[in-house]
Amino acid sequence: MKEKPLSIPRPLVRTNQWTIFLSVVLTWVTGQYVILLIPLISNVLGFTIGFNPIMRVAKLFLRKNPKEYMPEDAGQQRFNSSIASICLAGGLIGFGVGWEVVGYAFTIMVAVASFIAILGFCIGCFIHFQWNQYKYRRRQNSF
């Protein structure tokens, strides 16, 4: 069995974030909600089996050894990908069944989160940290 990496080079993570953001914007502009399948399928594959096609293609364009780039925690990225996938799936389903408010609500959330992450603040990381703090405090109080 192939060992999962402990970190992912930041340019690959950024490429995935840009793909999510641009796919959502393109969906809004064109009305073609199936565009959301591109980041959705890639991210689901990424957090389930460790193969994200977007990052795999982007890796071909790295100019340096992947270990020379700023690392991003792979576990954290799997968590972030799961949140993004839920939002992308919610948007896809919402648009698909004609519930545009639901479609826009989910896609606005994932677009804002991906764009803010591109700017340097990871909302998924903040949620993950707070969740771990909550679990820790709960364990401490149970003794």
Stockholm file with secondary structure:
# STOCKHOLM 1.0

chainA/1-143         MKEKPLSIPRPLVRTNQWTIFLSVVLTWVTGQYVILLIPLISNVLGFTIGFNPIMRVAKLFLRKNPKEYMPEDAGQQRFNSSIASICLAGGLIGFGVGWEVVGYAFTIMVAVASFIAILGFCIGCFIHFQWNQYKYRRRQNSF
#=GR chainA/1-143 SS CCCCCSEEEHHHHHHHHHHHHHHHHHHHHHCCGGGGHHHHHHHHHHHHHSCCHHHHHHHTTCSSCGGGSCEEEHHHHHHHHHHHHHHHHHHHHHHHTTCHHHHHHHHHHHHHHHHHHHHTCCHHHHHHHHHHHHHHHHHHHTC
#=GC SS_cons         CCCCCSEEEHHHHHHHHHHHHHHHHHHHHHCCGGGGHHHHHHHHHHHHHSCCHHHHHHHTTCSSCGGGSCEEEHHHHHHHHHHHHHHHHHHHHHHHTTCHHHHHHHHHHHHHHHHHHHHTCCHHHHHHHHHHHHHHHHHHHTC
//
